[in-house]
């Protein structure tokens, strides 16, 4: 059996720029990987099958892991290599703007690449398959910090070592924010938007407070009181920066001081929360 962590992500800034002809939105964001992880395991089997530690999640094609496995098997056109048993140990909340389902799918693709002995030079092909599964799935196959444009699938690695000195607290309120309806709350704007890549790489938290904006934050907080409450709570903990991740519902706070971060975590840990560093390993 082969296993690997499936880490979550947060968004540092998220600009909804315009509506595309295909109905999707062009966005500009920076993805940052964090080591709050599920675990995906695969082993040989005569057919594709899946189990999950969370009984509320589907284990058929309603699960992104199974869809990822089927699309990779179809791309290979090799029936003799199309079997595997997949197990997902679920720890990261889903439907919270942390990309956990996308990460599970990407990790499944990478593990099956190894299990089915697909040459590592096929990685661009994996990215193509990943992009058909979801806009942020390709991110989890690449660099731990990256600017995402287009639907989020066009990726530009960012070298941001200054992020390593920061402490990250993520809190997930007990509410689900559906991505599609959330986009309906945001008015696209592609004028006078700051350079997110340079802003993030500099890790100047005073500038972040002035310029680093998630377009979903204000309308989602207005619609969901639970999100507004967490934003307010974290802002009152001495955080150096607070933001929504993705389209929500998770909220994260950034601290330069470890003690402040720890005290804030103790204050909110009665709910679903995680505290740790960013995962900057390639």
C-alpha positions, -999 to +999 in steps of 0.1 A: +000+000+000+012+035-008+000+065+011+005+103+009-009+134+027-034+156+008-028+191+022-053+219+022-048+254+008-057+289+016-061+318-008-041+350-002-062+375-021-089+365-046-100+388-073-130+380-095-121+398-127-147+391-154-173+367-167-160+344-194-178+333-225-181+298-210-199+311-180-169+307-156-151+337-140-116+347-147-099+351-113-065+362-099-054+346-066-024+332-047-027+296-034-007+287-004-004+251+008-008+243+045-001+210+062-037+204+075-041+171+056-062+142+047-044+109+038-050+090+006-039+054+002-039+031-028-031-005-033-034-030-062-069-044-069-087-061-098-110-031-103-114+005-091-130+007-057-129+031-028-135+034+010-136+064+032-133+071+070-162+095+067-194+076+061-212+107+049-190+110+018-197+090-014-173+064-025-185+061-061-181+086-089-197+112-067-162+114-051-135+133-068-109+106-060-129+081-079-135+105-108-097+112-109-089+075-110-114+067-138-101+096-159-065+085-155-074+049-163-093+061-194-064+083-205-040+053-202-063+030-224-048+001-205-074-022-189-046-043-172-035-013-152-069+002-144-075-015-110-068+000-076-083+002-041-084+038-028-089+047+008-094+083+020-088+092+056-108+124+059-096+151+084-099+185+066-134+200+065-149+200+030-170+227+013-150+253+033-128+270+007-098+249+017-097+228-014-096+195+004-116+175-022-094+189-049-063+180-030-076+144-024-081+141-062-047+154-070-030+131-045-050+102-059-036+110-094+000+111-081-003+079-061-019+060-091+009+074-113+033+056-090+012+024-086+006+020-123+042+029-130+035+058-152+067+077-160+072+110-141+075+128-175+037+123-177+031+150-151+019+176-177-007+150-187-017+147-150-022+184-149-045+182-179-066+156-163-066+175-130-079+206-147-110+187-159-118+177-123-118+212-108-102+246-112-078+243-082-069+206-086-038+213-107-024+235-079-020+205-056+003+188-082+028+216-082+046+243-063+034+251-027+028+288-034+015+298-068-005+325-085-036+311-101-053+329-131-079+318-157-103+297-137-074+291-112-058+264-133-032+286-149-004+285-124+027+306-119+051+294-090+060+321-065+091+321-044+080+334-010+104+323+018+092+351+040+059+333+045+078+307+066+081+331+096+043+335+099+018+315+120-015+306+104-047+299+122-077+285+102-112+284+116-141+267+099-176+279+111-205+254+111-219+266+078-214+256+042-210+282+015-218+268-019-193+280-045-217+286-074-241+308-054-212+326-038-200+338-072-234+353-077-228+376-047-196+391-063-195+419-089-165+412-112-139+440-114-107+439-135-096+475-130-068+488-108-062+455-090-029+451-072-002+426-082-010+397-059+022+377-066+045+406-055+022+415-026+023+380-012+060+373-017+069+405+002+049+393+033+045+429+044+015+424+066+007+461+069+004+462+031-017+430+032-042+448+055-045+477+031-043+459-003-048+421+000-085+416-006-107+385-012-137+398-032-159+371-016-153+383+020-177+412+023-207+396+005-203+362+021-199+377+056-231+398+050-250+367+039-236+343+066-235+356+102-214+327+113-186+338+089-189+374+101-186+363+137-154+344+131-139+373+111-147+396+140-134+372+167-101+367+149-096+404+143-099+408+181-071+383+188-042+406+178-040+390+144-018+408+118-041+398+090-075+381+087-093+369+056-118+345+041-103+316+022-117+310-013-154+315-014-156+304+023-167+294+047-132+290+064-115+321+078-078+324+085-056+347+106-019+354+102+004+362+131+040+372+134+041+364+171+038+328+180+023+334+215-005+355+200-012+328+176-013+301+203-035+322+226-059+328+196-060+291+189-069+283+225-097+308+223-113+292+192-103+256+194-137+245+208-148+246+171-130+233+140-096+250+140-060+244+129-028+262+138+005+258+120+030+270+095+026+272+057+039+242+039+066+256+016+083+223+007+083+214-030 
